[in-house]
Amino acid sequence: MMSAQTGKQKNGAETNAPLFDRELEHLPQALRWREWMARVEAVIFAAREPVTRETLAQVVGRGCNLDLIIEDISAELTDRPYELVRVAGGWQHRTRPSLADAIRTAFGIVETGESLSEAEALVLMSIGYFQPITRAELSSFFAREVSRDLIGKLRRAGFIASGPRSPQPGAPYTYVTTPAFLAHFGFETLRDLPDFDMLEDAGLLNKERLLEDIPGAMGRL
């Protein structure tokens, strides 16, 4: 059995463990910057999901400009087959699109037919523009029923999730896009959706107005 004294020594050792040195004040400025670059790139490389600014700030000093760090890392990757991209509110390492065919060939990746159809892509983009939105509202947009199966496929793909209940009678579920949607399509935020600003300025992204102008449901998607 471990004695109380041993336990105290062990706990004391843990308590007195050296803290992670973010500031690196003992290093010359140039070496400090290189170390911060290495830390940031390592964290992004090791992560499965886009890494946020808040996460990266934990491994660099308070005076470190993360935007400049990312710029310097990106410059060094110019001739590499991968790059840093900003998606879903963070940064992620991705292979360059021009090498997609080489990667598919090397690993024997074959298209499985699970890609989105045109109708599914249109519904998904509509959710992106008008979220939170109900299935009935989507059906009104397209003048035909948007099926539960279609919604289910988008959910299984991880592109959408349930949003807040609608204030409409019956309080139906609404749907919203997920960070996986942003990451998959290479968007940093929803403001990166195609022509978002132009469509909004033209009044074409007013959900209530569109619902008034589009006739009732016919057929099914």
N, C-alpha and C positions, 0 to 999 in steps of 0.2 A: 504494500500500500504506500502511496506517495505521501511523504510527510507534508505538514502544513508549510514548513520552511521551504521545501523544494517547490511546492506549488507557488509560493510567493515569489521565489526566484524566477520561475518560469514565466509567471505573469509579468514580472518586472521586466524581463528580457523582451517580452513581446511589446510591452508598453514603450520601452526605450528603443525600439527598432528605428533605424534612420528613416526619416521622411523622404518621400520622393522629391528630388531637387528639380523644380520647374524653372527656376530663375537662372541657374548655371552662372552665377556671378563670378566664379573663379576662372571662367574661360574668357579668352579674348573675344571681342565682338564677332569676328568672322567665324570662329570655331563654334561659338554659341549658336549662331544662325544655322550653321550646317547641322548641328545636333538637333535643333528644333525641326528642320526640314526632314531629317531622318526619322524622327519620332512621328511626325504627322503622316509621312508616307507609310510607315510601318503600321500605324493604327488603321489607316484606310485599307491597306493591303490585307490585313488580317480580318477585317470585318466582312460579314456576309451581306449586310445591308448598308445603304448610304450612311455615312458618318456625319453627324451634325456638328455645327460650329461649337456648341456647348461641350461636346465630348472632346473635340480636339483641343479646346482651351485648357483642359485638365493636364496636358502634357507639355505645355509651353509657358513661358513667362508672361507676366501681366502686361509687359510692354511689347509683346510680340504681335505683329500685324499678320493675322492669318491669311488675309487676302494676298499679301505679298509673298508669303510662304508658298501658297498654292501656285501663284504665278511662276515662282522660281522652280518648283517641282515640275510643273507642266512644261517649262522651257527645256528642262533636262530630258524630258520624255519625248521630245519632238521627233526623234528618229527611232523611237521604240515602237513595237507592235501594239502597245497598249497606251492608254491615256487616262487622265483624271477628268471625270465629267461631274457636273453638278446636277443632281436629280433628286426629286422627292425631299427637298429641304436639306440635302447634305452632299457629300462628295463620295465618289465610288471609282474604283479602278475598272476599266472596261477595255476589252480588245477593240482595235479599230474596225469599223464596219467593213472596210475594204478586204479584211482577212476572214470574213465570215465563211466564204466558200471553202477556204483552206482548212478551217477548223472543223466544219461539217464533214469534209472528206477524210480528215485524219482520224476522226472518232466514229466514222460510219453513221453520222446522224442523218436520219431520213425524215422528211416531212411526214407527220402522222395524220394530217387532215384535221387536227384539232384547232387550227387557226380560225380566227373569227370570220364569219361570213360578212358580206356587205351590210346586211340588215342588222346583225349583231353589233358590228362596229358603229353603225349609225346610232343605235340605241345607247351604246356605251358612251359615245361622245355627247349625246343629248343629256345623259345623266351628269357628265362632267360639266356641261355648261349650266344646267338648271338645278343642280342639287341644292337641297334635298327635294326629291321628286317622287311621286307615287307611280305605281304601274298604270293606274287609270289615266293619269296625266300624260304619261308616255304614249298610251294608246290614243289619246286625243291628238297628240302631236302628229302621229303617223296615220291617222284616220283608219286605223285597224288595231285589233287587239294585240298587245305585246304579251306573249304567252309566259306563263310561269316557268316553262322549260327554258326559255331564252334567258330570263332573269337568273334561273338556277345555274346555267352554264357560266354566266358572268361572275356569279358568286363563287363557284368552284374554281374558276381561274384566278380568284383573289383580286379581281379588278373592282368589285363593288362590295358594299356591306350595308347593313340596315342602318338607317339614319333615325332621327327623332320621329315620333308619331305625328302625322299630319293633323292640323286642327279641323279638317273636314269631318262631316258626319261619319261615325264609325271609326274614327281615328286610325286610318290605314297606315301601314308602314311606308316610310319613304326610303329611298336608296341614295347612297353617296359613294363617291369613288374612294379608293384607298391609296396609301403610299405606293403599293405595288403597281397600281395603274400609272402613277407618275413615273416610277422607275422604268417600267416596261417600255413606255413611249418616249422616254428621255426628257420628260418635263421636270423643271425644278419646282414650279408651282402651277396652280390652275391658270394663272395669268399667261402661261406659255401655250395654252390651247390655241390652235390656229385662228388667226384673225379675231381674237377675243375682243380686243379694244375697238376694232373697227365695227364689229357687229353690235357691240354694246352702244357705241356712239350713234349708230344708225337706228337704235331702238329695236333691233331684231332679237335681243336677248331678254326681252320682257316676257316672262312666262305667262303672266295673266293675260296679256294682249294676245299672245299666240293661241291660248286656249279658247279665247272668245272667237278668233277668226277661223279656227280649223273645225270642220264638221265632226259629227259623232263617229264612233268606231265602226269600221267595216272590215271584214276579213280578219286575218291573224298573221302576226310575225312570228 
